[in-house]
Amino acid sequence: MNKQYYVATCGDDGFLKIWDFRQTTQPVFARSDHSHWVWSVRFNHFHDQLILTASSDARVLLSSAASVSSENNVESC
């Protein structure tokens, strides 16, 4: 994944979303693994397809965004 064009967001809906700056109509990746709002998201510095999220549901999760491409495919779990 080329992080140069991507930004990860999180919010009170429990979703982790990855957006491509070149096309912002919908996220290229979305997961709702948390049951409450997600207050922190970080890309792994060594493996950029791994993303860490922390939530007010008292869980910290490591997610794989290996399927992220420049196409608009939204993945839900």
C-alpha positions in Angstrom: 0.0 0.0 0.0 1.4 3.4 -0.9 0.5 5.5 2.2 1.4 8.7 0.3 -2.2 8.9 -0.9 -4.0 7.4 2.0 -5.4 8.7 5.3 -7.0 6.5 8.1 -9.9 7.9 10.0 -12.0 6.7 12.9 -15.0 8.0 14.8 -18.1 7.4 17.0 -19.6 4.9 14.5 -17.0 2.3 15.5 -15.5 2.3 12.0 -11.9 2.4 10.8 -11.9 3.9 7.3 -9.1 4.4 4.8 -9.5 7.2 2.2 -7.6 7.8 -1.0 -6.9 11.5 -1.4 -7.2 11.1 -5.2 -10.8 10.0 -5.0 -12.7 11.0 -1.8 -16.3 10.0 -2.6 -16.1 6.9 -0.5 -13.5 5.1 1.6 -11.4 2.4 -0.1 -11.5 0.3 3.1 -13.9 0.2 6.0 -14.2 -2.1 9.0 -16.5 -1.9 12.0 -14.8 -4.2 14.5 -15.4 -2.0 17.5 -18.7 -1.8 19.4 -18.1 1.8 20.5 -16.4 4.9 19.2 -12.8 4.5 17.9 -10.6 7.3 19.3 -7.2 6.4 17.9 -5.8 4.9 14.7 -2.2 4.3 13.6 -0.4 2.8 10.7 2.4 0.3 11.6 5.8 1.9 10.7 7.3 -1.3 9.5 4.3 -3.0 7.8 2.1 -0.3 6.3 -0.8 -2.7 5.7 -1.2 -3.2 9.5 -3.3 -0.7 11.3 -3.8 -0.4 15.1 -7.1 1.0 16.5 -8.1 1.8 20.1 -11.7 2.3 21.2 -13.8 3.2 24.1 -15.1 -0.4 24.1 -11.8 -1.1 26.0 -10.2 -3.0 23.0 -7.1 -2.4 21.0 -7.2 -4.2 17.6 -4.7 -4.8 14.9 -6.3 -4.9 11.4 -4.9 -5.8 8.0 -5.6 -3.5 5.1 -3.9 -5.8 2.6 -6.8 -5.5 0.2 -6.6 -1.7 -0.1 -6.0 -0.6 -3.7 -6.8 2.5 -5.7 -10.1 1.0 -6.6 -13.2 1.8 -4.6 -13.8 -1.5 -2.8 -15.3 -1.2 0.6 -14.8 -4.2 2.9 -17.1 -4.6 5.8 -16.8 -7.1 8.7 
